[in-house]
Amino acid sequence: MAAQAATDTGMKPTLGLTGVTINAMALIAPGAFLWTTFQSQAGTGATSMWSAVFVATVIALLTAMAYAALARRYPEAGTGSSYYFAEVAVLHKEEHRYFRFARLSKFLVGWASHLYYWVYPGVMVAFMGSVIAYIIGFFVPGFGTPVQLITICVLFSIVVGAIAYIGVTGSTVANIVINVIQILALLVFSIVAIVFRLQHPALHYTHANVGSVLIPHDANGFIYQSTIAILLVVGFESATALAAEAKNPQRDVPRGVLLSLIIQAVVFYFFEYFAANFVMGDFYKSGKLVGFDAAAGSIAPIGDLAQIFGGSAYGTAFAAILAVSVVIALVGTALSCLNTGVRVTYAMGKDTELPAVFGFLHGRFRTPHVGVIVLTVISALIGSYGVLSSNNLVQVALISNIGTFILYGLTCIVCLIAFAGIAKRGIFGTLIAPIGGAVLNIAMLIGVIYFAIVGNSDAQRNVIIAGVVSIAWLVVGFGFLYIRKLTKGIPILHPEDYKEAINTSTDLPVGAVGE
């Protein structure tokens, strides 16, 4: 894969540090995720929720440092992101015996990234379906039949896909507005939640004190919560796919990767999740269920809490305002997901590691329209499945998370390879952080397998389904490689003189050609 200049991609470099950071922040969307994932998190091990979010953020930060280091070293990556990094890191080695692994390296990273990037937008669609159904339910009691939920998901996918197809002008300004709205809305909820507990000390709360919120309470629950919580913090790496559109990618892309994660997760997630867990108590009821058990069975537990906090006079209005802010955030997040998801697809299409049609840009809109169409259909299907039940939603979220753990772990390893033997490198960012990121991402994968063995019946079923789908996807990937070898003679492992065969200069960034 050759280095991608803006002229190669058909994209114009218009983004500064603010643009890169804001577009990555739109994908993380802390205001939206507190609302959308709290139901899933309120199940197994809910009392360890905050500590799991903390660990997921640490994993993300270590991984983000690896991405930032790679983006600084390879600013010419264009839309390829980790897919590009995986190949060029191998080709920059001095010893020829490593060059044969260049194609396999980039294909593994690119294929794994699709397990994340092609499922994640569908998770957003499922979230949107449930939130819109919740809002309509204020006016149409009983709304939310399977047919109605699926219809919402399909229509939402089409709308977002249509916007992505034609491109969006002024997206940075729009994302600034979206981020401000969603962050302010959930910050208000968090403050109200803390005030509610302080004003009602006689109620029985799940956590006895602040310290209880912050620490894990059982090992199994903590591990399971961590495997879900990674969904909250993914998206920071999307900044590395903006290199072709950044005015100074070597400076601004690495900064955008880290800033987006620190602002969204370390600042806002920690506070919001503390508040939501701090206030949970027996006053929140659903039939015979109370506290987290009641939240696990609700379509929108944050909305339920908002109604309780606001009372009969303002509760419904408060919940509706929060829900609308989440819808606004999810529109931006889903659009960012779709745009980011097709960038690596576009890079692989240009490189003919996927059908070449994925590497085409629309003649008028200059968007990778084929990838947008395919991902829109996939998102509608995944969203329509995930919206039907909390277990379905956990399954598709886990599939996305498995793809995330594989992609992030591989990218951390790529970072170690890229900087091995480099003099005067930053030890923490290019050695310690990537090692920690690789180990922890692999540990999360092991945690998923662990819960397939020891979890309760729902957790076991969800993990097994997610695992089977993920394994099937990877098998298809290797099958694709083998079929191309048989039909077109493209080797899975290149000969050791591969680098010299495609570019005799070792001074310039080098990438493989597809065929």
N, C-alpha and C positions, 0 to 999 in steps of 0.2 A: 504494500500500500504506500503510495508516494505521499510525500508531505503535501498538505492541502493549503494553498494560499486562497485568499478570498476570491480571486479571479477563477480559481479552479472550481470552487463550490458554487459560484454564482451568487454568493452572499456578500453584503457590504459591511465593512468594519465600522460600526456606529456606536458600540457600547463602551462606556467608560467603566470605572469601578462600581459606581452606583448601579448602572444598568445590569452588569454581571451579577452583582450581589442580590439585587431586588428580584431578578428573574429566578435565581436559585431559591430565594426565600419563599417565592410564591408556591414552589413545589413542596416545601416543608410544611407550611401552613399550620402553625400551632393552634390557632383558634378553631379551625375546622376539626382537627384530629381529636381534641379533647372531647368534643361532642360526638364524633362519629365512632371512635374506638372504645369509648368508656364501657359500652355494653359488653363487648367482647372481653375487655380487661376485668370486668366485674365478676367473672367466673372463677376458674381455678386460681388459687393463690392471690386473690384480690388484695389481701392485706399487705402484700409485698409489692404493690404496684409502683410506688414512688421509687423505691430502691432499684426496681427493674428498669424504669425509665432512666435513672441515673447511669446504670451500667450500659444500657443501649447507647446513651449519649457518649460515654467514654469510648466505647467501641467505634462509634461514628467519628469522634474527634481524632483518634489514632489513625483511622482509615483516611480521614480528610487530610491529615498531614502527609500521608503517602501520595494522595492525589495532587496536593499542592506542589510537592517536590517534583513529581513527574510533569505537571503542567509548566513549571518553571524551566525544567530541563528541555522539554519538547514543545515549545510554543507554536510550532507549525502543525500541530495535530489536527487542526480544523474541527470537523464534526466527529472525528473518530474516537476521541476520549480514550478510555482504557483499552479499546480495541487497537488503536494505533500504538499506544504505549507498549502493549504486550509484544508487538513485533519488533519495533525499533530498539527496544531494550536488549533484545537478543542479538540483533544485527550489529549493535555497537560493541559487541564483545570482540576482543582481539583474537581469540582462538577460534579457528574456522570450524572446529568440531561442534560448536554450539549453533551455527547458522542453520543447520538442518531442522532445528526445532522452531524456527521462526513462524512458519505457517500454522503449525499445530498450536503454538502458544496463542497467536492472535485469534484463531478460530475458537478455541476453548473459551477465551474471554468474551468474544463477540457472541457466541451461542449462549453462554451462561447469562450474559447481560439481557438477552431477550426473554429469558425466564422471569426476569425482574421487570424489564421495561414494557413487555407486552401484556403482563398480568396486572401490574400496578394500576394502569388507567381503568381497567375493569373494576378494581376494588373501589376506585373513586366514583365510578358510575353507580355501583351498589350503594355506597354511602349516600349519594345524591338521591337515589330512589327512595330511600328510607326517610331522609329529611324532608323531601317534598311531600311524601305521603303524610308525614307528621303535621306539616303546615296545613295541608288540605283538610286533615282530620279536625281542625278547629272549626271548620265551616261545614264539613260533610261528615258527621259521625259515622264510624264504621268503614270509612274509606281505607283501602289498603289490601284489597284482595290480590291474590297472585297475578291475575291478569292486569290489574291496575298498576301494580308495582313494575311488572315487566314492561308495560307500555311506557311508563315514565323513563325507565332505563334506556329503552330503544330510542325514544324521542330525544332524550338528553345526549346520547351518543351521537346522533345524527347532527344535532345543532353544534356541538363542540367540534365534531369532525368537519363540518362545513366551514367553520371559522378557521380551523387549522389548514384546510385545503386552500383557501384563498389568501392566507397570511393575515397578520394583524399589524396595523401600523400603530405606533405609539404604545406598544405593549408595556414598555417600562413604566410609563406614567400610569397606565391601567393597573399594573401590578403594585405600584406604590399605594394607590387608592385601596385596592383589595386588601393588602397587608395591613394598612392602618385600620380599616373597618373591622376585620376579623380579630385583630389583636386587641383593639379597644373593647370590643363586645365581650370577649372572654375574660379580659382583665377586670371589667366591671363585675362579671359573674363571680370571679375569684374573690374579689374584695367583699362583695355582698355575702358570700359563703362564710368567710372568716368572721365577719361582723355578726352573722346569724348565730354562729356557735358561741361567740363571746357574750351575746345577749341572751342566750338560752342555756346556761350552764347546767340546769337541772335535767336536761334530756340525756339519754344514754347514747353515747357515740361509740363507733367501732374502735377508734383509736383513742386511748385514754389521754394521750398528750402528744406534743410535737415530736418527741423522740420516737414514739411508736409509729408515726407516719413514715419516718425516714429510714427505718431499718427493716431488713427482710425478716419474715416471721416463720417461714419453713422453707427448706431447701427445694423441694419439688415445686412448690408454688412460685418461688423466686425464679427458678430456671424457666418454667413455662411462661411466666409473665415476660421474661427477658426476650424469649423467642418471638413474642407478639410485639413488644415495645419497639423493636427495631423499625417497624413500619412507620413509627412517628418521626424518625430522624433521617430517613433516606431522602435523597434529593439534592443534597449539597454538591454531589459530584456532577450534577447537570451543568454547573458552571464550566467544567472542562470541555463540554461539547459546544461551548460558545466561542471557542478560540478564533474561528473564522470571522466572527462578527465583533470581536473585541478590538478596540483601537490599539491597545498595548497588552496583548495576551500574556506575555512573559511576566509582566508586573501585576496586572489586574485579575487574571483568572485565579492564580493561587490565593490571592487575598480574598477574592469573592467566595471561594470554596470554604475557607475558614470562617469568614465573617458571617455568612448566611447561617451556618450551623450554630455559632456562638450566640448570635442575636436571637434566633428562633428557639433553640433548645435550652441552652444554658440559662438564658434570661427568662424566657416566657414559659416554656414547658415546665421547668422546675417549680415555678410559682403556681401555675395553674393546677398542676397535678397535686401539689401540696394542699391547696385550698379544697379541691374536690374530695380528696381523701380525708382531710381534717374534719370536714363537716358531715361525712357520711355517718348515719346512725339509725336507730330503730324507728325514728319518726317517719322515715321513708318506707312506706308499706305498699305491698301489692298482694291482696288476698292475705294468706298466712305468711308470706315471705316479707322479710324486712332487710334493710341495709343493702349490702352488696348483692345478696341473693335476689332481692327485688329488682335491683338495677340490672342484673344479668338477664332478666326476663322482659325488660322494657325496650321498646323501640328507640326511646330517647331519654335515658336517665338524667342527663344534664337538663333537659327541658322540664322533666318532672320536678327536679330540685328547684329550678327557677320558679315554677308555679308555686311551690311551697314557700319559697322565700318572699315572693311578691304578695302572697295571700289572695283572698277572694277579690280584692280590688284591682291589683296590678299583676297578679301571677301569670295569667294567660297572655297579657300584653308583653311582659318581660320574656316569657318563653318564646313567643312568636318573633320578637325582635332578634333574639339570639339565633333562632332557626334561620331567619332570613339572612343574617350576617354569615352563617355557615354556608348557605346556598351560594352567596356571592363568592365566598372563599373557595368553594368547591369548583365553581365555574373556572376561576383562575387556575386552580390546582390541576383540574382535569385537562385544561388546555395546555398547561406547562408539561403535564405528563405525556400528552399526545405528541407535542412538538419534540420533547426530549426523546421519547421512545422511538421516533422514526429517524432521529439523527444517526444513531449507530447503524440502523437498518440501511439508511442511505449510504453511509460510508462503506458498509459491507457490499452493497449493491454496486457501487462504483468500483469496488475491488473484485467484483464477480465472485465473492465468497457466498453471496446469495444471488438469486436470479438477477441479471443485469437491469431488469425493469425497475427494481427498487432503487437504482442509482440515477434515475431520470428526474429532472426538475421540470415542473410545469412551465410551458413556454411563456405564459403571461405572468403567473403569480410567483414563479421561481420557488415553489415549494415542492418537497418530495411527495407528490400527490398520490402515487401508487401506495407507498407505505402508509400514508394517512388513511386511505380508503380501507386497506386491509386491517389496520389497527382499530379503526372505527367499528368495523364489524366484530372483531375479536372482543373489543371493550363492551359492546352491547350484549354479546353472548355471556361473557363472564359476569358482567353486572347483573344481568337478568337471573343468573343462577345464584349469585351471592346475596341478592336482596331478599330472597325467599325465606331465609331463616338465619339465625345467629350462627348455627353450626356451618352452614354453607359459606357464610362470610368469613368465618375463621379459616376454613379450608383454603379459600382463594387467597386470603391474606398470608397464610403460611406458605403457599406456593411462591408468592411474590417474595416473601422473606427468605425462603431457601435460595432462590435466585440471587437475592441480595447478599447473603452470606458467602455464596460461592464467588460472586463477582468481586465483592470487597476483599475476600481472602486472597483471591488470585492477584488482584491489583496490588495488594501489599507485598506479595511475593515478587511481582514484576518490579516494584520499586526497589527491593533489595537487589535484584539482578541488575537493574539500570545503574545503580550507584556503586556496585561492587568494584573495588579497586580505584575509585575516583579519589584523587587527593583533595584535601581541604574541603571536604563535604561536611555538612551539618550532621553530626552524629545522631542527634535526637530525631530530627525529621526524616532522615534517610536510613536509619538503622533501628533505633530503639522503637520508634512509633510504628514502623511497618512490621517489625517482629511482633509487637504487642497486638497490632490489628489483625495480623494473620492468625495468631494463636487464638485470640478471642472470637474471631469469626468462625474458625474451625470448631471452637468449643460450643458455639451456638448451634452449629449443625449437629454436633454430637448430642446436644440437649434436645433437639427435635427428635432424633432417633430414640433417645432415652425415654421420652414421653410416649412414644409409640409402644413402649414396653410396660411402663409403670403407671401411666396416667389413668384417670377414670374412663368409663366407657366412651363418653363423648370425645374427650381429649384424644384417646387412642384412635378412634375412628377418624377424627379430623386430621391427625398427624399422618396416619397410614394413607389416607386418600391423597393428601398433599405430597407425601413422599413418592407414591406410585406415579403420580402425574409428572413430578420433577424428574424421576429416573427415566420415565418414558421419553420425556423431551430430550434428555441427554443421549439416550440410545438413538433417537431419530437423528440427532446431530452427527454422531459417529457414523451412522448409516449413510447420511448425506455425503460425508467425506469419502467413504468407501465407494459409493456409487459413482462419484465424480472421478475417482481413481480408475474405476473399471471402464467408464464410458468415455472419458476425456483424457485419461492418462495423467491427471494432475496428482503428483505424489503427496501423500500425507506428510512425509518427512522429506525435506529438500536435500539435495547433495551438499557436501561441505563447502563447495565452491559457489554456493548459491549467491552470496553477496556480490562476488566479483562478476557473476553472470548478468546481474541486473544493474549494477552501478559500480564502476571501477574506482570511484572516489570514496575514501573513508572519512573525508572531512565534512561531508554534507549529511544531513539526516537522510536515512535510506529506508525504504519500505518495500515490501514485496508487491509484485504485480499479481493479478489474480490468476492469469492463465499463461 
